[in-house]
């Protein structure tokens, strides 16, 4: 499944640079400018309008972005598809029979499994190629700074290192199949509230130690062909026109050689080209939002009067060509085999490994040989599992089990829907627990649900929250009165298990009343089966939280989200005063104990750690042994943390590894930290700095649960960039 196709055609970076220069020199200016615009494909009833006349009539595979090719020079048309969870189709292609709907990235973040993420990337790229798409708008690696952010389900975690490692493997998987992948959204696209007018304010050095470090490590590990900028401003300058971040950091200090594309409708001015933006994407959306397409007439006029130098125009084009040539997107052979059954297995394994058992008071797994009376309550569990909304939502083969229009304000309001994937959890539970009898209650009212709960041996209550692009949550409660339903059900029957389908933490006011809590996230098309397997014990849960679950928003740096509730188009400023101390790091700094810590996750077996040994040098290397001391096979995710650096208390994830063990089996694990996670960034010097002194290191089950600790002495040094 992970075999590289067109391997002989793929170019080395230097060869791709050389060929890009040679081809670009043969282009006319009209051809150069034609490559700098990406057009949104026709979506019926879209606010952007009908089919753009610049898209040739023979182009039938509509997509998120179309750029004409230059056949005389072997440059293919560029067609871009959303997104990180599969090939989306928000009405572009009426005859498309559907794609594999993989789990949300936050669920894959819970797997702590880079290889699994890579396999999913390979599968997504094969489905993209089968439709003629050579750019995949995947690789979401923004950090989950705020548990209300509507797009957190599209990102892996709150930790820079974990997010970078996983995002890089998705890019590697996609690009191994001859498809360019992006990393997005560069950077600080961490809230959706009035995102086109949001100014994300942060200390530049703290930015380098957090969100920018995520992109830096991911770029180094995967060399994505493209970077997508965000909608928001960073310290007063729009992400797509931020000369410091794009020219000085990304292309300068880091030496990035690919191209930078805008997000759709995120290019208000032509001079973004001078500040590092190489392609305007979704150009019609810019007309809708800003009243113009800056990279068409305005950019040409700037070039004619000498404000856009010829060298910069050539650089923009060469970067795009280099991305295509590096992965051999210009030399595609026959369409690769698309094994949809195999892709479903990958989606299922992602859902299995992403499910997190948060609490278990001897309630799970449910016995498969007892004639239990089980009440399944709420969450549309009789129809399917839910998905996040927006550009990342994937229509599965055969279509959704149901689509419920929610709506909302702003340009994304009409795209805010509750999507349901079949089969249903109720259907899969009846298969997994054949000796049980089931009642279903929709959770219509607390009183009605309690009646069903009372006459049952066990209750499985489903709690759902639809989150997505264009919206932040007002709080962490479950909508439509579900918290009240779960509370009433737990009062009626103490043997209550709650399954959550959310993209973010939930407030869980009923937490102390229920016997078990399972976070299933948005588990994709195979999610119902994975949930049933975990509840019945056919699969031992192994997911670990990639996001801290706070006790309340009072523990957050911003208990109240600036701008929440303001009309569409209102300028908003969010000051990320926590700097690099995101999520579990903030909890460690403030001493606030979370509801469930980053890295937390229970199992049906038990693991012990021993023989921790730590060496210094240029970095920290930790070696230890993991033993499965229980009676079931299972997977553990031991985590190494920095807890103190030369007298500075500082919590940092240094490394992790997913380890699968049989009962009684042991395995030695060795993890080496990226030196930048140990360091501070010195903006004045433009370098990273490790201070002389003693560094404390802990081996733990989460960011709050340490088992073994030790110390190591490091010599101070500076390095960069």
Secondary structure as GFF3:
##gff-version 3
##sequence-region A 1 721
A	DSSP	alpha_helix	13	24	.	.	.	ID=ss1
A	DSSP	alpha_helix	29	34	.	.	.	ID=ss2
A	DSSP	beta_strand	65	67	.	.	.	ID=ss3
A	DSSP	three_ten_helix	71	73	.	.	.	ID=ss4
A	DSSP	beta_strand	78	82	.	.	.	ID=ss5
A	DSSP	alpha_helix	105	111	.	.	.	ID=ss6
A	DSSP	alpha_helix	114	129	.	.	.	ID=ss7
A	DSSP	beta_strand	135	137	.	.	.	ID=ss8
A	DSSP	three_ten_helix	152	154	.	.	.	ID=ss9
A	DSSP	alpha_helix	160	175	.	.	.	ID=ss10
A	DSSP	beta_strand	180	186	.	.	.	ID=ss11
A	DSSP	three_ten_helix	195	197	.	.	.	ID=ss12
A	DSSP	beta_strand	198	201	.	.	.	ID=ss13
A	DSSP	alpha_helix	204	208	.	.	.	ID=ss14
A	DSSP	alpha_helix	211	222	.	.	.	ID=ss15
A	DSSP	beta_strand	226	229	.	.	.	ID=ss16
A	DSSP	beta_strand	233	234	.	.	.	ID=ss17
A	DSSP	beta_strand	237	238	.	.	.	ID=ss18
A	DSSP	three_ten_helix	239	241	.	.	.	ID=ss19
A	DSSP	alpha_helix	243	243	.	.	.	ID=ss20
A	DSSP	pi_helix	244	253	.	.	.	ID=ss21
A	DSSP	beta_strand	259	261	.	.	.	ID=ss22
A	DSSP	three_ten_helix	270	273	.	.	.	ID=ss23
A	DSSP	alpha_helix	283	290	.	.	.	ID=ss24
A	DSSP	alpha_helix	297	304	.	.	.	ID=ss25
A	DSSP	alpha_helix	310	326	.	.	.	ID=ss26
A	DSSP	alpha_helix	340	354	.	.	.	ID=ss27
A	DSSP	beta_strand	356	360	.	.	.	ID=ss28
A	DSSP	beta_strand	373	377	.	.	.	ID=ss29
A	DSSP	beta_strand	385	386	.	.	.	ID=ss30
A	DSSP	beta_strand	402	405	.	.	.	ID=ss31
A	DSSP	three_ten_helix	413	415	.	.	.	ID=ss32
A	DSSP	beta_strand	417	421	.	.	.	ID=ss33
A	DSSP	alpha_helix	425	432	.	.	.	ID=ss34
A	DSSP	beta_strand	437	441	.	.	.	ID=ss35
A	DSSP	alpha_helix	446	454	.	.	.	ID=ss36
A	DSSP	beta_strand	458	464	.	.	.	ID=ss37
A	DSSP	alpha_helix	482	492	.	.	.	ID=ss38
A	DSSP	beta_strand	496	501	.	.	.	ID=ss39
A	DSSP	three_ten_helix	511	513	.	.	.	ID=ss40
A	DSSP	beta_strand	516	519	.	.	.	ID=ss41
A	DSSP	alpha_helix	527	536	.	.	.	ID=ss42
A	DSSP	three_ten_helix	553	555	.	.	.	ID=ss43
A	DSSP	beta_strand	572	575	.	.	.	ID=ss44
A	DSSP	alpha_helix	584	590	.	.	.	ID=ss45
A	DSSP	beta_strand	607	615	.	.	.	ID=ss46
A	DSSP	beta_strand	621	628	.	.	.	ID=ss47
A	DSSP	beta_strand	634	645	.	.	.	ID=ss48
A	DSSP	beta_strand	648	661	.	.	.	ID=ss49
A	DSSP	beta_strand	666	672	.	.	.	ID=ss50
A	DSSP	alpha_helix	675	678	.	.	.	ID=ss51
A	DSSP	beta_strand	680	682	.	.	.	ID=ss52
A	DSSP	beta_strand	687	690	.	.	.	ID=ss53
A	DSSP	beta_strand	693	700	.	.	.	ID=ss54
A	DSSP	beta_strand	706	714	.	.	.	ID=ss55
A	DSSP	beta_strand	717	719	.	.	.	ID=ss56
###
